[in-house]
C-alpha cells in the first residue's frame, strides 16, 4: 500500500531549485563550449533540458545536451526489470575531452549513475563526469556522490521519493511516499 507522507517540492520550489542548480553549474564552468548536460532517462532528461534552457537564458549560449538510457547497462537488468522500458540514447556530439554533467531526478543506491557512466563511455572519453540530482535520498550501495544537489532527504528503506515532471506526469512535484504491507 502506498501513502504520500509529504510534498517535498511543489512546482515553484522545483523551479527555484533547478534555477539554483543552473547557477551552481555556471559558477564552476566558465568555458561552456567544453560542457555538456546529459539527462538520465526518464525524468533526468527533462530536468537536463530545463537546466540547459536556464543556462542559455542566463548566458545566451547554447549548451550541448543529450540523454542516455541505462537499461542495458544496469547490473540488475535481468533480475529486477522483468519488462524493461527502453528509451533512446541521444548524444549527437563527441564526448571526448568534454566536461559532462549527468543529470538525474533522484540519487539513491548509485547503481543508475554507474550504469549511466558505463553507457556514456561507449561514446568516448570525457575529460570529467559530474553529477547533478534534484533529490539525494541517501543510502549508497556504490561510492558515488553528487556534485550538485537540489535537496537532500534521507529516507528509510520503505520510503521512496517520487519526482513528477509536467512533461511526463502533468505536474511538477516531489513527493515522499511510504510503502506498507
C-alpha positions in Angstrom: 0.0 0.0 0.0 1.3 3.4 -0.9 0.8 6.5 1.2 2.0 10.1 0.4 3.7 11.3 3.6 4.7 14.7 2.4 5.1 17.0 -0.6 8.8 17.9 -0.6 8.6 20.3 -3.5 5.8 21.9 -5.4 6.2 23.4 -8.9 7.6 26.7 -7.6 10.1 25.0 -5.3 11.2 22.8 -8.2 11.7 25.8 -10.5 13.7 27.6 -7.8 15.8 24.5 -7.2 16.6 24.0 -10.9 17.5 27.7 -11.2 19.9 27.3 -8.3 21.5 24.2 -9.8 21.9 26.0 -13.1 23.7 28.9 -11.3 25.9 26.5 -9.4 26.9 24.8 -12.7 27.7 28.2 -14.2 29.9 29.2 -11.2 32.0 26.1 -11.8 32.1 26.1 -15.6 33.3 29.3 -17.3 34.0 27.6 -20.7 30.6 26.5 -21.7 31.8 25.2 -25.1 33.6 22.4 -23.1 30.4 21.5 -21.2 27.6 19.1 -22.0 24.5 18.1 -20.0 23.3 14.6 -20.3 19.9 13.6 -18.7 19.4 10.1 -17.5 16.2 8.6 -18.9 13.4 9.3 -18.0 12.9 12.2 -15.8 16.5 13.3 -15.7 16.1 14.0 -19.4 13.5 16.7 -18.8 15.5 18.2 -15.8 18.5 18.4 -18.1 16.5 20.2 -20.7 15.3 22.7 -18.2 18.7 23.4 -16.7 20.1 23.8 -20.2 17.4 26.3 -21.0 18.1 28.3 -17.8 21.8 28.4 -18.6 21.0 29.5 -22.2 18.8 32.3 -20.9 21.3 33.5 -18.4 24.5 33.3 -20.6 22.8 33.5 -24.1 24.9 30.4 -25.1 23.5 27.0 -26.1 25.0 24.2 -24.1 25.4 20.7 -25.6 22.8 18.4 -24.3 21.7 14.8 -24.7 20.0 11.9 -23.0 21.2 8.4 -22.0 19.2 5.3 -21.5 20.8 3.0 -18.9 18.5 -0.1 -19.2 21.0 -2.5 -20.7 23.9 -1.2 -18.6 22.2 -1.9 -15.3 23.6 -4.7 -13.1 20.0 -5.7 -12.2 18.8 -5.8 -15.8 18.0 -9.5 -15.9 16.8 -9.9 -12.3 14.8 -6.8 -11.3 13.5 -5.5 -14.7 11.1 -8.1 -16.0 9.8 -5.9 -18.8 12.3 -3.1 -19.2 11.2 0.2 -20.7 13.9 1.2 -23.1 14.3 4.7 -24.3 16.6 6.3 -26.9 20.1 7.4 -26.0 20.6 10.7 -27.9 24.1 12.0 -27.8 24.7 13.9 -31.0 28.2 15.2 -30.1 31.6 13.7 -29.4 32.1 13.4 -25.7 35.9 13.2 -25.8 37.5 15.9 -23.6 34.2 17.4 -22.6 33.1 18.1 -19.0 29.9 16.0 -18.8 27.2 16.6 -16.2 24.9 13.7 -15.8 21.5 14.8 -14.5 19.0 12.6 -12.7 15.9 13.1 -10.6 16.9 11.0 -7.5 20.2 9.6 -6.3 19.8 6.6 -4.1 22.0 3.5 -4.4 24.3 4.9 -7.1 23.6 2.0 -9.5 21.7 4.1 -12.1 24.6 6.6 -12.1 27.2 3.8 -12.6 25.1 2.4 -15.5 24.9 5.9 -17.0 28.7 6.3 -16.8 29.2 2.9 -18.4 26.8 3.9 -21.2 28.4 7.3 -21.7 31.9 5.6 -22.1 30.5 3.9 -25.2 30.6 7.3 -26.8 34.2 8.3 -25.9 36.3 9.5 -23.1 35.2 12.7 -21.3 37.6 15.0 -19.5 35.4 14.7 -16.4 32.0 13.5 -15.4 30.0 15.3 -12.7 26.5 14.5 -11.3 23.6 16.8 -10.6 20.4 15.5 -8.9 17.2 17.1 -7.9 17.0 14.9 -4.7 19.6 12.9 -2.9 17.8 10.4 -0.6 20.9 8.9 0.9 21.9 5.3 1.4 24.5 4.3 -1.2 25.5 0.8 -2.4 28.3 2.3 -4.5 30.8 5.0 -3.7 29.0 7.7 -5.8 28.1 11.2 -4.7 26.5 14.2 -6.4 28.4 17.4 -7.2 25.2 19.4 -7.4 22.2 18.6 -5.1 18.9 20.2 -5.2 17.7 18.9 -1.9 18.8 16.1 0.5 16.0 14.0 2.0 17.3 10.9 3.8 14.7 8.1 3.7 14.0 4.8 5.4 14.0 1.6 3.4 10.2 1.7 3.0 10.1 5.3 1.9 10.6 6.5 -1.7 11.0 9.8 -3.4 8.6 10.2 -6.4 9.5 13.1 -8.8 6.8 14.2 -11.1 7.5 16.4 -14.1 4.9 18.1 -16.2 6.3 16.6 -19.4 5.5 13.0 -18.2 3.1 13.3 -15.2 1.2 16.5 -16.0 2.6 18.4 -13.0 5.8 19.3 -11.2 6.2 18.0 -7.7 8.4 15.8 -5.4 6.6 13.5 -3.0 7.8 11.4 -0.1 5.9 8.2 -0.3 5.8 5.3 2.2 5.0 1.7 1.2 3.4 -0.5 3.8 2.3 -4.1 3.6 
